[in-house]
Amino acid sequence: MARTLYEWYKQDETHTAPTYIARAVFSYFLVGNLQEASRSLDVFIQQLVQDNPALVTQEVQSASADIRVFPSLPLLNFLSLLRLAVQTGGADVFRNLKSHYASQLRDVQAWDDVRL
């Protein structure tokens, strides 16, 4: 699914990447398939980085997780951090994420009311 979404995304602007992969991530979250949500996000991000070598990224590592941060794609960061929140089951973490990314979430109307 991630590969198909990526092919579809390639016909659009770079900044729209999160809206494409979110279709898979949110769908898998809703059916409780965290493994496929995570795998889809990883496959999409890997292809995005490979096809866009000029895209600025930063690696953030901790004892429990490694995340690639995209300064120019905050909603992709939101999805990566949301994955961690869903894995840990932390409702407070989700509320903090939603608050932190509130302005970006409002820009994508379908995401403004995310209730996972």
C-alpha positions in Angstrom: 0.0 0.0 0.0 2.8 2.4 0.9 4.5 1.9 -2.5 1.2 2.6 -4.3 0.7 5.7 -2.2 4.2 6.8 -2.9 3.7 6.5 -6.7 0.6 8.5 -6.4 2.3 11.1 -4.3 5.2 11.6 -6.9 2.7 13.4 -9.1 2.2 16.0 -6.5 4.4 18.5 -4.6 7.0 17.4 -2.0 5.2 19.1 0.9 2.1 16.9 0.3 3.9 13.7 1.2 2.3 13.3 4.7 -1.2 13.5 3.3 -0.5 10.5 1.1 1.1 8.1 3.6 -1.5 9.2 6.3 -4.1 7.3 4.3 -2.3 4.0 5.1 -1.1 4.9 8.6 -4.5 6.1 9.9 -6.3 3.1 8.3 -3.9 0.7 9.9 -4.2 2.4 13.2 -8.0 2.3 13.1 -8.0 -1.5 12.7 -5.3 -1.9 15.3 -2.6 -3.1 13.0 0.3 -1.1 14.4 2.9 -3.3 12.7 1.6 -2.4 9.2 1.2 1.2 10.0 4.8 1.4 11.1 6.0 -0.6 8.1 4.1 1.6 5.7 5.5 4.7 7.2 9.0 3.3 7.1 8.7 2.2 3.4 7.3 5.6 2.4 9.9 7.6 4.2 12.7 5.4 2.9 11.6 6.0 -0.7 11.0 9.7 -0.1 14.6 10.2 1.2 16.0 8.1 -1.6 14.2 10.0 -4.3 14.9 13.5 -2.7 18.5 13.7 -1.7 18.3 17.4 -1.1 15.5 16.9 1.5 16.9 18.0 4.8 16.5 15.4 7.6 17.9 14.8 11.0 18.2 11.6 12.9 17.0 11.5 16.5 17.9 8.5 18.5 16.9 7.4 22.0 17.0 4.2 23.9 13.5 3.3 22.8 13.2 4.7 19.3 14.9 6.2 16.3 13.2 8.9 14.3 14.0 10.8 11.1 12.9 14.4 11.5 12.0 16.5 8.4 12.1 20.2 9.2 10.2 21.0 6.1 7.5 18.3 6.6 6.1 18.8 10.1 3.1 16.5 9.5 5.4 13.7 8.5 7.1 14.3 11.9 3.6 14.2 13.5 2.9 10.8 11.9 6.3 9.4 13.1 5.7 10.7 16.7 2.1 9.5 16.6 3.3 6.0 15.8 5.3 6.1 19.0 2.4 7.5 21.0 0.1 4.7 19.7 2.7 2.0 20.4 3.0 3.2 24.0 -0.8 3.8 24.4 -0.1 7.3 25.9 -3.2 9.4 25.5 -1.4 12.3 27.1 1.4 12.0 24.5 -1.3 12.2 21.8 -2.9 15.3 23.3 0.5 17.0 23.5 1.3 16.1 19.9 -2.0 17.3 18.7 -1.5 20.5 20.6 2.1 21.0 19.3 1.1 20.4 15.7 -2.3 22.2 16.0 -1.6 24.8 13.3 -0.3 22.3 10.8 -3.3 20.0 11.5 -5.7 22.8 10.8 -4.1 23.2 7.4 -5.2 19.7 6.5 -8.9 19.8 7.3 -9.3 16.0 7.4 -6.6 15.7 10.1 -7.9 18.5 12.3 -10.3 16.1 14.0 -7.9 13.1 14.4 -9.1 10.9 17.2 -7.1 7.7 17.3 
